[in-house]
Amino acid sequence: MGAHSSGYYSIDGDYNIIGFNETAKEIYPSLQMGMKCYKALMGLDAPCPPCPVVNGICGPKTYLDPIRHIYETVDAVDTILPDGGRGHALVFSTVAEGERLSSAIPTGEKSLRLLGAVNRLASDYVAVYSVNRQQKTISVYRSEFTNDPDNSIVKDNADYDTVREYLTRYIHPDDRSYVLKKMELDYLEQKLANSSSFRVHFRSAGEETHYYYLLVTRNGETEDEQDFVIAAACEDNDVNARKIYENQLNSLIGSISHAAGYFHLDITDDKILKTGGTSAIVDTLESDCTIDAFVRDTAQYIPKEQDRQDFIDAFCRNSMLENYNAGQVEITRISKCYYDDNIARISKYVVRLLINPSNNHLEGLLYGVDITRSQEEYETQVSIVRTLSSNYRDVYLLNLREKTLSIIKEEEGNEDGLKKKEDGSYSYKKFLAKYIEERVHPDDRDMLHEVLRLRNVRKRIREKEEYKGNYRVKNGDEIHYYQFRVIRNEDSGIIVLGFLNVDDVVEAEIRQQKLLKEALDTAERASEAKTNFLRRMSHDIRTPINGICGMLEVADYYHNDINKLAECREKIRDASHLLLELINEVLDMGKLESGEIMLEEVPFNLHDIEQSVLKVIEKMAEERKIEITQDNIGVAHWNLIGSPVYVKRIMMNFISNAVKYNKEHGKIMLRCREISTEGDTAVFEFTCRDTGIGMSREFQEHLFEPFTQERVGGYSKYGSTGLGMSITMALVKRMGGDITFESEKDKGTTFVITIPFKIDTEKREAEQKAKKSVCSIAGMNILLVEDNELNMEIVEFITQNAGAVVTKAWNGREALEIFEKSAEGCFDAILMDVMMPEMDGYEATERIRRLNRKDARTIPIIAMTANAFTEDKIRSKEAGMNEHIAKPLNTELVLRAVAKLVQPQMVD
């Protein structure tokens, strides 16, 4: 062929030959349509290292052809194929014939100082270093790896790690971390302990990529591990076809040294070149025969007929030729086979196909290995994976090296239309593309493509054993939520990809978010209600305070007008009662919300409470000309046991509201009915019906919520906190009762309250005895204990005005000292405040009761306190007090309490 003869061939994006000219066929007789270009031209199983297509080089570039041992210029051009895909056209021209490969390789230095490993290095290494592991230093024998003019770092006795870090600057960024790890001293020590040498391949940094390898070998004898040598060589042009062939063949034979049998076949000449292996059966096989006869002879050791025939069909001469021409370089089968001990074990048979460049013959290395244990472990692991993946919809095994995927579990087939490989696996890339295109929501497709790219999967599972993410699946009009998980088993190396439906998890999260939002909305409403409540309270509290202050101003102005002064006092009294009611409601609500409120279990007369409430309400109703009618039906038990204070509060709240929110000349109908009796329990029903303004439907839904109030059109003379109904409902519920109501805007409201009470079976009289007309404390000696000057003045006035003699003490400790120093019987009663400095009223009472004198245990002690809850009354009793009077003080109650305790015969 002339010096300027040229050839042409074209390939698609997968390196398949789609066209060539006669010159190309003449130069490379193996060229065939559909064949891999690197297989046809070089007999390789992967793209050639200097390939311009692989390296993205366009335009002419000169290379050394290791097959023909000549230099040629190759011009690569991108092309667009008929189907729109991308291809390449390559034109090659001979520029220098007859140049042997050896003449292109530099001879290098002939005298190397190391006697062992350095002497074994070829002359084509661009860098040679000796490493002293003990001192962690290097000796330099050649250093042409870098073109750095300031190469002062790489010198004799330099620190190994420093030089290692420096040289990695010239290694391709994608290979640096890999090379750095392989060249760590600990790693090298481990590798050289098991092998006399090994290689590390990498690419160079810079605009033009070159391929290098590092040879690491022991220094001198095999046993010497103290020093070792590192040499770098360029692989661009020093690998000829023969060397590739020999390396492949030797590497294959070395990797199957444990095989039961291996057989080197010349498929083109149809003969057996060499046999070997660990099994004695190999020696019994006839090797001086055709390949087909040899394969049939070998197949007799396969027990199952179907597997035996499959073995013959797969490894016959025609099958191997057809597979190689179709671009396949490896054929694999798995079946049971008899071994030397006549036991059938699971075996894996593989033939690796390669071209011998010396004669251009197709050869094969056929071998069989016992995989019983690994197969059983694999099947066990797969079984475990299947068991553990019961919740997963689809589960696959990944082979990152082969870039394939095998199905373990699949609820809905995704492999239709995909080509299955001989081992039953599928192309990972094609399988994933089909799954994403057909099932994944369009908005999530690009994301899932990217996160499940093999390079991302490799990176993530190197960092941790599990890699997962979420995406959506579109099924018709329905959207489902899925999660992918890639899991690597550290021990077995198995990598599993699973797709899990997480609709329930997502829905639970949505529900949780909804609950959180509802809770937030509720909290915001409560906060807003409290803010409004404080605003109303500010108004409602200031209103009676303004009335009190204003009436004092009026009283000062009319200081000589007795009638006007009496009117002012009456209005001040009304305003102070309203203020007290507001404070009591707020305090009651706080106690109810915290669960601290306590109900009494004391005897009371329901009729008396009913009448006392009516007495107050009738006065309110009279001012607005509201008519009240009241009746009792079927009441057999008026004397009950319960909490009379709160029963009165419940009645007062309902009936006062009926007045507040009624119309001028309106009506209120009240009814008390005993609806059932069982044992010692009677159930009462209280009905309150009015003709007032009613409530809107919207407000009715929030009637019993704290701080709510519908004021539009309401009569506000008596004020309202928005707490009354919530307090009332809470009290009724605590008593075991219930409240129902009906209301219509502008027509009125009807409330029905049902409460069970214990019957007071010991008290039979319906009415109390007539009270004495006079409750006199005249002449009594009273010890008055109070720390507040204003309160002291008020109580002193009440008692002295009633004829009592008063001795004052300003705290509990002073009261204790005064009583202890007084003669027995000196004092008739003690009026004791509770909250005081130095010693409170509870402690003072307890210590008085413990004094060693007769009157200490009998003297009446009456609590006067602003602590007005039931539990405060109980606490007073526990401390030893006889009576509890809540502030603000009522004169009649104070006098009656003292008189009743000192002279009980005078007061009932």
RODO-770091 format. One record per residue (C-alpha): residue in one letter; x, y, z. Coordinates in steps of 0.02 Angstrom, whole numbers, padded with zeros to 5 digits, always signed. Example, Ala and Ser with C-alpha at 12.3 -4.5 7.8 and 13.67 -1.06 7.14 Angstrom:
BEGIN
A+00615-00225+00390 S+00684-00053+00357 
! end
This chain:
BEGIN
M+00000+00000+00000 G+00065+00173-00045 A+00125+00305+00073 H-00033+00403+00052 S-00163+00265+00036 S-00322+00302+00137 G-00471+00212+00208 Y-00641+00264+00272 Y-00769+00196+00394 S-00916+00269+00492 I-00993+00223+00661 D-01147+00265+00761 G-01150+00331+00939 D-01122+00155+01011 Y-00965+00122+00905 N-01059+00004+00786 I-00989+00007+00607 I-01122+00071+00485 G-01013+00093+00329 F-00835+00073+00257 N-00741+00077+00091 E-00636-00057+00004 T-00471+00015+00064 A-00529+00002+00244 K-00584-00180+00215 E-00417-00219+00136 I-00322-00148+00282 Y-00437-00222+00415 P-00514-00385+00347 S-00618-00408+00506 L-00725-00255+00466 Q-00911-00302+00462 M-01072-00202+00468 G-01140-00189+00646 M-00976-00242+00725 K-00892-00136+00858 C-00755-00033+00777 Y-00628-00068+00915 K-00663-00254+00898 A-00642-00254+00708 L-00489-00141+00701 M-00393-00185+00859 G-00474-00342+00931 L-00513-00248+01092 D-00664-00264+01205 A-00675-00077+01239 P-00640+00083+01142 C-00456+00112+01100 P-00370+00228+01226 P-00312+00354+01094 C-00479+00350+01001 P-00519+00528+00941 V-00707+00497+00966 V-00681+00446+01147 N-00566+00594+01178 G-00676+00717+01085 I-00539+00761+00958 C-00596+00829+00789 G-00478+00856+00643 P-00322+00763+00589 K-00207+00683+00718 T-00063+00559+00696 Y-00063+00393+00792 L+00041+00234+00794 D-00057+00082+00733 P+00002-00061+00845 I-00069-00194+00726 R+00020-00139+00567 H+00163-00053+00658 I+00145+00106+00554 Y+00101+00287+00588 E-00060+00353+00516 T-00162+00513+00520 V-00344+00496+00573 D-00471+00632+00537 A-00633+00616+00638 V-00792+00711+00588 D-00961+00718+00679 T-01110+00662+00573 I-01300+00661+00590 L-01378+00491+00557 P-01544+00465+00462 D-01635+00432+00626 G-01572+00597+00695 G-01441+00516+00804 R-01259+00567+00815 G-01121+00471+00726 H-00942+00491+00667 A-00847+00471+00503 L-00662+00428+00513 V-00534+00441+00370 F-00358+00370+00398 S-00203+00394+00290 T-00033+00311+00305 V+00107+00439+00330 A+00256+00327+00371 E+00260+00142+00333 G+00375+00017+00410 E+00403+00111+00572 R+00415-00023+00703 L+00333+00012+00870 S+00494-00022+00959 S+00582+00119+00867 A+00450+00241+00929 I+00481+00196+01110 P+00623+00293+01195 T+00769+00184+01252 G+00788+00284+01413 E+00924+00258+01544 K+01016+00092+01543 S+01100+00108+01711 L+00979+00109+01858 R+01050+00104+02032 L+00925-00015+02110 L+00971-00197+02091 G+00797-00269+02117 A+00638-00187+02056 V+00722-00045+01962 N+00820-00169+01855 R+00656-00253+01808 L+00582-00090+01743 A+00575-00063+01556 S+00671+00082+01481 D+00512+00174+01432 Y+00466+00239+01606 V+00463+00428+01617 A+00485+00431+01806 V+00565+00309+01928 Y+00569+00333+02117 S+00628+00222+02257 V+00534+00238+02422 N+00602+00202+02595 R+00447+00156+02697 Q+00533+00167+02864 Q+00597+00344+02837 K+00452+00391+02722 T+00572+00471+02596 I+00608+00449+02409 S+00760+00431+02298 V+00745+00499+02121 Y+00812+00398+01971 R+00712+00483+01835 S+00583+00623+01847 E+00517+00674+01678 F+00334+00659+01725 T+00314+00848+01745 N+00375+00994+01642 D+00380+01110+01791 P+00542+01213+01780 D+00541+01230+01969 N+00544+01045+02010 S+00641+01070+02171 I+00512+00976+02273 V+00550+00810+02187 K+00726+00771+02246 D+00823+00640+02341 N+00771+00616+02523 A+00613+00719+02496 D+00462+00679+02606 Y+00355+00546+02522 D+00186+00624+02564 T+00245+00796+02505 V+00301+00726+02337 R+00141+00623+02323 E+00032+00778+02349 Y+00140+00879+02228 L+00134+00753+02086 T-00056+00737+02096 R-00068+00913+02024 Y-00025+00835+01857 I-00158+00700+01872 H-00331+00725+01798 P-00449+00799+01933 D-00570+00652+01917 D-00428+00529+01956 R-00338+00624+02095 S-00429+00558+02247 Y-00420+00381+02178 V-00230+00390+02147 L-00198+00477+02314 K-00286+00337+02406 K-00197+00200+02308 M-00028+00281+02346 E-00052+00296+02535 L+00089+00204+02624 D-00031+00097+02726 Y-00121+00042+02570 L+00042+00005+02478 E+00104-00098+02625 Q-00055-00202+02623 K-00048-00231+02434 L+00138-00274+02429 A+00116-00397+02572 N+00011-00504+02454 S+00087-00461+02286 S+00260-00415+02224 S+00191-00276+02111 F+00034-00195+02047 R-00020-00052+01934 V-00124+00105+01954 H-00194+00182+01793 F-00239+00365+01774 R-00255+00511+01655 S-00146+00666+01650 A-00209+00841+01683 G-00202+00979+01552 E-00285+01027+01390 E-00233+00863+01305 T-00268+00702+01399 H-00137+00564+01404 Y-00147+00393+01482 Y-00020+00336+01611 Y+00004+00199+01735 L+00107+00185+01894 L+00198+00023+01925 V+00227-00011+02110 T+00347-00155+02146 R+00453-00220+02287 N+00637-00177+02289 G+00746-00329+02251 E+00691-00498+02314 T+00509-00540+02338 E+00529-00552+02525 D+00604-00378+02540 E+00463-00260+02589 Q+00571-00125+02667 D+00590-00022+02507 F+00488-00018+02349 V+00492+00068+02180 I+00363+00175+02093 A+00380+00203+01905 A+00269+00302+01787 A+00244+00260+01603 C+00139+00334+01464 E+00018+00211+01384 D-00032+00312+01233 N+00079+00225+01103 D+00166+00081+01189 V+00024-00046+01187 N+00023-00148+01028 A-00106-00276+00981 R+00007-00422+01027 K+00037-00353+01199 I-00148-00323+01223 Y-00186-00500+01169 E-00053-00576+01281 N-00104-00469+01428 Q-00285-00515+01405 L-00247-00699+01389 N-00126-00705+01534 S-00241-00600+01641 L-00387-00715+01604 I-00288-00873+01641 G-00220-00794+01801 S-00394-00744+01858 I-00464-00921+01836 S-00323-01018+01919 H-00453-01088+02038 A-00564-01152+01895 A-00606-01336+01890 G-00558-01333+01705 Y-00508-01208+01572 F-00480-01234+01384 H-00391-01121+01259 L-00482-01136+01092 D-00431-01083+00917 I-00605-01058+00848 T-00548-01010+00674 D-00441-01169+00654 D-00569-01272+00754 K-00446-01349+00876 I-00400-01356+01060 L-00237-01265+01100 K-00219-01298+01287 T-00313-01373+01435 G-00290-01349+01622 G-00380-01338+01788 T-00395-01411+01963 S-00510-01558+01919 A-00444-01729+01871 I-00587-01741+01745 V-00492-01621+01632 D-00359-01754+01600 T-00493-01877+01541 L-00560-01762+01405 E-00500-01790+01226 S-00422-01627+01165 D-00358-01685+00995 C-00527-01659+00913 T-00644-01527+00845 I-00718-01397+00961 D-00895-01465+00940 A-00838-01641+00986 F-00744-01574+01135 V-00897-01475+01193 R-01010-01629+01178 D-00883-01732+01274 T-00877-01601+01413 A-01067-01587+01420 Q-01084-01769+01478 Y-01042-01712+01655 I-01198-01602+01661 P-01338-01708+01739 K-01492-01619+01674 E-01528-01649+01490 Q-01601-01476+01459 D-01448-01392+01537 R-01333-01511+01439 Q-01410-01462+01272 D-01406-01278+01319 F-01220-01295+01356 I-01188-01376+01185 D-01291-01244+01093 A-01204-01100+01182 F-01023-01158+01162 C-01024-01244+00992 R-00907-01169+00861 N-01044-01086+00758 S-01122-01006+00912 M-00957-00928+00965 L-00924-00862+00788 E-01099-00788+00774 N-01091-00707+00946 Y-00921-00627+00909 N-00980-00562+00740 A-01131-00488+00829 G-01015-00394+00946 Q-01025-00512+01096 V-00859-00557+01175 E-00924-00664+01318 I-01049-00807+01333 T-01108-00869+01505 R-01211-01016+01565 I-01251-01085+01739 S-01300-01265+01778 K-01255-01410+01890 C-01104-01518+01849 Y-01023-01676+01919 Y-00852-01653+02000 D-00713-01775+02049 D-00813-01836+02200 N-00962-01874+02085 I-01065-01739+02173 A-01163-01618+02064 R-01124-01437+02106 I-01181-01272+02033 S-01055-01217+01902 K-01032-01061+01799 Y-00966-01084+01621 V-00891-00936+01528 V-00805-00917+01361 R-00708-00757+01331 L-00681-00719+01145 L-00528-00624+01080 I-00427-00600+00919 N-00247-00662+00909 P-00162-00523+00808 S-00021-00638+00755 N-00134-00737+00640 N-00297-00641+00655 H-00382-00799+00722 L-00532-00792+00837 E-00488-00879+00998 G-00585-00918+01155 L-00546-00961+01335 L-00681-01077+01399 Y-00682-01113+01586 G-00796-01179+01724 V-00795-01132+01909 D-00888-01201+02060 I-01006-01063+02119 T-01115-01172+02231 R-01075-01075+02389 S-01084-00901+02311 Q-01242-00948+02217 E-01325-01014+02375 E-01271-00857+02468 Y-01337-00751+02326 E-01503-00843+02324 T-01513-00828+02514 Q-01478-00641+02503 V-01607-00622+02365 S-01732-00718+02472 I-01695-00604+02618 V-01713-00452+02505 R-01881-00517+02445 T-01939-00545+02623 L-01879-00377+02687 S-01950-00286+02536 S-02129-00345+02562 N-02186-00163+02576 Y-02099-00115+02414 R-02192-00115+02251 D-02040-00149+02140 V-01867-00213+02191 Y-01714-00233+02079 L-01532-00288+02096 L-01406-00166+02022 N-01240-00214+01944 L-01145-00051+01934 R-00996-00127+01844 E-01102-00201+01705 K-01228-00058+01713 T-01370-00183+01721 L-01525-00215+01826 S-01608-00380+01875 I-01788-00399+01934 I-01818-00467+02108 K-01999-00411+02127 E-02111-00312+02011 E-02298-00284+02031 E-02321-00210+01857 G-02204-00262+01716 N-02089-00126+01652 E-01974-00235+01546 D-02090-00257+01395 G-01998-00206+01238 L-01827-00212+01320 K-01692-00334+01266 K-01645-00458+01401 K-01462-00503+01419 E-01401-00682+01432 D-01393-00674+01622 G-01574-00615+01629 S-01531-00434+01666 Y-01577-00273+01575 S-01484-00115+01530 Y-01504-00001+01681 K-01507+00156+01574 K-01642+00094+01455 F-01746+00016+01594 L-01743+00176+01697 A-01784+00285+01545 K-01935+00176+01503 Y-01996+00176+01685 I-01982+00364+01701 E-02062+00400+01532 E-02212+00285+01560 R-02249+00307+01745 V-02168+00460+01826 H-02258+00626+01836 P-02193+00742+01698 D-02138+00875+01823 D-02027+00748+01913 R-01948+00659+01764 D-01793+00766+01743 M-01761+00762+01930 L-01774+00572+01941 H-01665+00550+01786 E-01529+00653+01868 V-01533+00580+02045 L-01535+00400+01980 R-01393+00422+01855 L-01266+00286+01890 R-01129+00411+01930 N-01241+00490+02064 V-01291+00320+02133 R-01107+00268+02143 K-01061+00429+02231 R-01202+00422+02357 I-01182+00239+02407 R-00996+00266+02431 E-01040+00399+02559 K-01173+00298+02650 E-01264+00133+02635 E-01434+00208+02590 Y-01486+00336+02460 K-01668+00388+02443 G-01783+00522+02373 N-01966+00558+02334 Y-02059+00578+02171 R-02236+00568+02102 V-02318+00439+01989 K-02461+00487+01873 N-02591+00351+01844 G-02727+00424+01734 D-02801+00569+01831 E-02731+00505+01996 I-02569+00564+02076 H-02476+00444+02190 Y-02324+00478+02299 Y-02174+00362+02287 Q-02001+00347+02363 F-01848+00266+02285 R-01716+00186+02395 V-01545+00123+02344 I-01470+00012+02479 R-01296-00064+02482 N-01257-00214+02593 E-01083-00185+02665 D-01043-00370+02684 S-01106-00442+02520 G-01089-00288+02410 I-01265-00316+02344 I-01350-00155+02288 V-01540-00151+02287 L-01654-00021+02207 G-01832-00015+02274 F-01987+00088+02232 L-02107+00112+02378 N-02281+00187+02378 V-02288+00317+02518 D-02464+00384+02490 D-02511+00344+02671 V-02355+00432+02739 V-02385+00587+02633 E-02570+00588+02677 A-02524+00573+02862 E-02406+00721+02842 I-02542+00820+02755 R-02664+00776+02896 Q-02534+00824+03024 Q-02503+00989+02937 K-02691+01017+02931 L-02704+00979+03117 L-02560+01096+03153 K-02644+01231+03049 E-02809+01203+03139 A-02718+01209+03306 L-02632+01369+03251 D-02797+01443+03194 T-02877+01393+03359 A-02733+01470+03456 E-02744+01628+03352 R-02931+01637+03380 A-02905+01609+03566 S-02771+01743+03568 E-02883+01862+03473 A-03028+01820+03590 K-02918+01854+03742 T-02859+02018+03666 N-03039+02068+03636 F-03082+02008+03811 L-02947+02117+03889 R-03010+02262+03785 R-03188+02231+03845 M-03130+02202+04023 S-03037+02366+04019 H-03200+02447+03967 D-03312+02346+04084 I-03201+02372+04236 R-03175+02557+04201 T-03363+02582+04184 P-03408+02543+04366 I-03248+02625+04428 N-03295+02780+04330 G-03468+02771+04409 I-03393+02758+04585 C-03272+02903+04557 G-03407+03007+04472 M-03532+02979+04613 L-03401+03031+04739 E-03379+03193+04643 V-03568+03219+04642 A-03577+03179+04829 D-03442+03308+04866 Y-03541+03437+04769 Y-03705+03397+04859 H-03627+03372+05029 N-03774+03456+05116 D-03910+03368+05016 I-03957+03211+05116 N-04067+03137+04979 K-03935+03164+04845 L-03802+03086+04956 A-03913+02933+04984 E-03937+02918+04795 C-03749+02930+04765 R-03715+02796+04895 E-03842+02680+04814 K-03763+02702+04641 I-03589+02678+04712 R-03649+02517+04794 D-03723+02454+04629 A-03563+02495+04533 S-03454+02408+04663 H-03564+02252+04656 L-03545+02249+04465 L-03357+02267+04482 L-03354+02124+04607 E-03455+02016+04488 L-03332+02049+04345 I-03183+02003+04453 N-03268+01845+04518 E-03305+01785+04341 V-03127+01810+04281 L-03059+01718+04434 D-03186+01577+04415 M-03139+01554+04232 G-02955+01542+04275 K-02991+01410+04408 L-03103+01310+04291 E-02974+01310+04150 S-02837+01249+04267 G-02952+01119+04347 E-02922+01192+04520 I-03101+01239+04563 M-03179+01130+04699 L-03363+01094+04728 E-03436+01084+04902 E-03542+00941+04964 V-03650+01029+05095 P-03836+01031+05136 F-03940+01172+05059 N-04120+01213+05019 L-04152+01234+04834 H-04310+01335+04861 D-04216+01462+04968 I-04084+01485+04832 E-04218+01503+04700 Q-04306+01638+04800 S-04146+01733+04841 V-04101+01739+04656 L-04275+01796+04608 K-04267+01936+04738 V-04114+02008+04652 I-04173+01978+04473 E-04346+02051+04501 K-04268+02217+04546 M-04171+02216+04381 A-04325+02164+04283 E-04434+02296+04364 E-04324+02436+04298 R-04354+02375+04119 K-04536+02328+04145 I-04502+02144+04112 E-04628+02019+04177 I-04563+01863+04266 T-04670+01708+04297 Q-04607+01559+04395 D-04676+01388+04441 N-04616+01225+04517 I-04679+01056+04453 G-04663+00889+04541 V-04530+00944+04665 A-04528+00820+04810 H-04353+00856+04877 W-04304+01035+04914 N-04169+00990+05040 L-04016+00933+04942 I-03828+00910+04958 G-03711+00999+04838 S-03625+01165+04807 P-03755+01300+04844 V-03638+01443+04798 Y-03617+01379+04620 V-03798+01325+04603 K-03845+01505+04641 R-03713+01566+04517 I-03786+01455+04379 M-03964+01517+04409 M-03906+01696+04419 N-03810+01687+04255 F-03957+01619+04154 I-04092+01729+04227 S-03986+01888+04226 N-03945+01858+04042 A-04132+01839+04010 V-04152+02013+04082 K-03998+02092+04000 Y-04040+02033+03825 N-04228+02053+03836 K-04338+02189+03764 E-04435+02325+03853 H-04598+02249+03919 G-04528+02076+03880 K-04566+01914+03974 I-04465+01782+04065 M-04539+01610+04107 L-04447+01508+04241 R-04483+01329+04290 C-04404+01207+04412 R-04449+01023+04389 E-04393+00864+04476 I-04391+00745+04328 S-04329+00584+04411 T-04274+00506+04575 E-04166+00353+04595 G-04102+00302+04766 D-04031+00454+04854 T-04014+00555+04692 A-04142+00674+04617 V-04125+00750+04444 F-04188+00929+04422 E-04228+01021+04262 F-04221+01212+04261 T-04300+01302+04114 C-04274+01486+04074 R-04371+01554+03924 D-04367+01737+03869 T-04438+01845+03731 G-04275+01938+03704 I-04162+01975+03556 G-04106+01794+03531 M-03941+01740+03454 S-03878+01723+03276 R-03840+01548+03211 E-03655+01594+03196 F-03644+01648+03377 Q-03737+01495+03440 E-03591+01386+03381 H-03472+01483+03496 L-03591+01520+03640 F-03495+01419+03770 E-03321+01472+03715 P-03228+01589+03835 F-03220+01774+03796 T-03356+01769+03662 Q-03496+01895+03660 E-03631+01952+03539 R-03664+02129+03588 V-03757+02195+03435 G-03924+02258+03494 G-03889+02194+03669 Y-03936+02287+03826 S-03770+02328+03909 K-03821+02422+04063 Y-03768+02279+04176 G-03607+02243+04079 S-03539+02075+04022 T-03370+01989+04014 G-03409+01854+03887 L-03363+01725+04018 G-03531+01693+04101 M-03592+01554+03986 S-03425+01463+03976 I-03414+01468+04168 T-03593+01407+04184 M-03568+01262+04062 A-03407+01210+04150 L-03494+01212+04321 V-03643+01113+04258 K-03528+00983+04179 R-03429+00969+04342 M-03594+00935+04433 G-03634+00796+04309 G-03767+00894+04215 D-03795+00967+04042 I-03863+01121+03954 T-03969+01128+03796 F-04043+01281+03713 E-04145+01347+03568 S-04135+01524+03504 E-04203+01627+03361 K-04145+01799+03316 D-04265+01936+03377 K-04385+01807+03452 G-04300+01743+03607 T-04203+01601+03687 T-04245+01448+03793 F-04115+01365+03904 V-04141+01195+03987 I-04018+01148+04125 T-04018+00971+04196 I-03921+00935+04357 P-03922+00783+04475 F-03914+00815+04664 K-03898+00703+04816 I-04051+00709+04927 D-04025+00771+05105 T-04117+00628+05192 E-04079+00689+05370 K-04163+00857+05354 R-04353+00844+05339 E-04413+01019+05381 A-04451+01121+05228 E-04421+01286+05314 Q-04292+01347+05436 K-04341+01405+05608 A-04382+01587+05626 K-04229+01690+05653 K-04208+01799+05804 S-04246+01978+05764 V-04085+02041+05842 C-03905+01984+05806 S-03817+02080+05944 I-03629+02079+05978 A-03640+02223+06102 G-03514+02207+06244 M-03408+02073+06158 N-03217+02086+06158 I-03153+02056+05982 L-02972+02036+05924 L-02965+02114+05750 V-02816+02058+05641 E-02792+02155+05477 D-02636+02225+05389 N-02729+02348+05276 E-02771+02514+05359 L-02927+02544+05255 N-02996+02371+05289 M-02951+02389+05473 E-03048+02551+05481 I-03201+02473+05396 V-03211+02320+05510 E-03173+02423+05664 F-03320+02536+05619 I-03438+02387+05589 T-03397+02303+05754 Q-03382+02457+05865 N-03541+02528+05792 A-03627+02366+05847 G-03564+02393+06026 A-03411+02278+06027 V-03242+02318+06106 V-03101+02301+05978 T-02916+02260+06003 K-02812+02283+05845 A-02666+02178+05780 W-02578+02217+05614 N-02516+02043+05569 G-02529+01861+05622 R-02374+01864+05734 E-02438+02016+05832 A-02609+01933+05850 L-02528+01774+05919 E-02427+01874+06046 I-02579+01977+06103 F-02687+01821+06125 E-02549+01724+06213 K-02521+01866+06339 S-02706+01895+06372 A-02803+01813+06513 E-02909+01660+06473 G-03082+01713+06413 C-03024+01892+06379 F-03078+01885+06197 D-03247+01822+06135 A-03196+01805+05950 I-03055+01838+05827 L-03083+01917+05655 M-02931+01859+05556 D-02868+01919+05387 V-02774+01784+05287 M-02644+01867+05176 M-02528+01965+05294 P-02341+01997+05313 E-02229+01909+05442 M-02362+01778+05479 D-02521+01743+05380 G-02691+01706+05453 Y-02682+01517+05425 E-02520+01497+05523 A-02578+01616+05660 T-02739+01515+05682 E-02646+01347+05687 R-02524+01412+05819 I-02664+01487+05925 R-02756+01320+05921 R-02598+01233+05984 L-02576+01349+06136 N-02588+01263+06305 R-02743+01354+06367 K-02925+01305+06370 D-02996+01448+06265 A-02866+01421+06125 R-02967+01275+06059 T-03140+01352+06081 I-03125+01536+06036 P-03218+01573+05872 I-03097+01626+05733 I-03177+01701+05578 A-03077+01720+05415 M-03098+01885+05322 T-03013+01868+05153 A-03017+01913+04970 N-02982+01729+04933 A-03161+01685+04894 F-03154+01513+04812 T-03222+01352+04886 E-03047+01283+04909 D-03006+01439+05010 K-03151+01400+05126 I-03088+01221+05144 R-02911+01284+05181 S-02982+01398+05316 K-03074+01252+05398 E-02916+01146+05393 A-02817+01284+05481 G-02944+01286+05624 M-03054+01433+05576 N-03240+01423+05616 E-03309+01532+05476 H-03255+01609+05310 I-03318+01780+05252 A-03264+01843+05079 K-03218+02024+05048 P-03291+02148+05013 L-03375+02126+05182 N-03562+02129+05208 T-03604+02209+05378 E-03750+02093+05413 L-03649+01938+05371 V-03506+01991+05484 L-03619+02027+05633 R-03722+01868+05609 A-03565+01761+05596 V-03493+01831+05759 A-03658+01822+05851 K-03695+01645+05791 L-03525+01580+05849 V-03520+01672+06017 Q-03705+01657+06062 P-03776+01515+05954 Q-03933+01507+06059 M-03979+01682+05999 V-03960+01649+05812 D-04018+01503+05704 
! end
